[in-house]
């Protein structure tokens, strides 16, 4: 998943980079799902929902999947300090096994 910071105009409209504009140039509608932390825009195969409950179920399923991704650290990658901590822990564990 790619991520980029985009500008929000004073009127609340989004200023999308050219790469995103080219992805959606022939699309007339986008599906947007959001919660307290995330806003996700789906541009592929947006379909009219026949019932609001159906849409709510799909949005809930989407955010459940997003929670699973967050648990696997797919969206918020580890930083250099986290990597160093993991390496240090591995070395300590390895050394303790070698001394046993």
C-alpha positions in Angstrom: 0.0 0.0 0.0 1.4 3.4 -1.0 0.9 6.4 1.2 1.4 10.1 0.6 0.5 13.3 2.3 -2.0 15.4 0.3 -3.1 19.0 0.7 -6.6 20.0 1.8 -7.9 23.2 0.3 -9.7 25.8 2.4 -13.0 24.6 1.1 -12.3 21.1 2.2 -11.6 19.6 -1.2 -8.5 17.5 -1.6 -5.6 18.3 -3.9 -4.6 15.0 -5.3 -1.2 14.4 -6.8 -1.1 13.8 -10.6 -0.5 10.0 -10.1 -3.8 9.7 -8.2 -5.6 12.0 -10.6 -4.6 9.8 -13.5 -5.9 6.7 -11.7 -9.4 8.2 -11.3 -9.7 10.5 -14.3 -12.4 8.2 -16.0 -14.3 7.4 -12.8 -17.4 9.3 -11.9 -17.9 8.1 -8.3 -15.6 7.0 -5.5 -16.5 5.1 -2.4 -15.3 6.6 0.9 -15.1 4.8 4.2 -13.9 6.4 7.5 -13.6 6.0 11.2 -11.9 8.1 13.9 -8.5 7.5 12.5 -8.7 6.6 8.8 -10.3 7.7 5.6 -10.1 5.2 2.8 -11.1 6.0 -0.8 -12.0 3.0 -3.0 -11.9 3.8 -6.7 -12.3 0.3 -8.1 -15.6 -1.0 -9.2 -17.8 1.3 -7.1 -21.3 -0.2 -7.1 -24.6 1.2 -6.0 -25.6 -0.4 -2.7 -29.1 -1.8 -2.6 -29.5 -1.3 1.1 -27.8 0.9 3.7 -27.4 -2.2 6.0 -25.4 -3.9 3.2 -23.1 -0.9 2.9 -22.6 -0.7 6.7 -21.8 -4.4 6.8 -19.2 -4.0 4.0 -17.7 -0.9 5.7 -17.5 -2.9 9.0 -15.8 -5.8 7.2 -13.4 -3.4 5.6 -12.3 -1.9 8.9 -12.0 -5.3 10.5 -9.5 -6.1 7.7 -7.8 -2.8 8.3 -7.4 -3.7 12.0 -5.8 -7.0 11.0 -3.3 -5.2 8.8 -2.5 -2.8 11.6 -1.8 -5.8 13.9 0.7 -7.1 11.3 2.3 -3.6 11.1 1.6 -3.3 7.4 0.5 0.3 7.5 2.7 1.7 10.2 6.1 0.2 9.4 8.7 -0.2 12.2 11.3 2.4 12.6 15.1 2.2 12.9 14.9 2.2 16.8 12.5 -0.8 16.7 14.8 -2.7 14.4 17.8 -2.0 16.6 15.8 -3.2 19.7 14.8 -6.4 17.9 18.4 -7.1 16.8 19.7 -6.5 20.3 17.0 -8.9 21.7 18.0 -11.5 19.2 21.7 -11.2 20.0 21.0 -11.6 23.7 18.8 -14.6 23.1 21.4 -16.2 20.8 24.2 -15.6 23.2 22.3 -17.1 26.1 21.6 -20.2 24.0 25.3 -20.5 23.0 26.3 -20.3 26.7 23.9 -23.0 27.8 
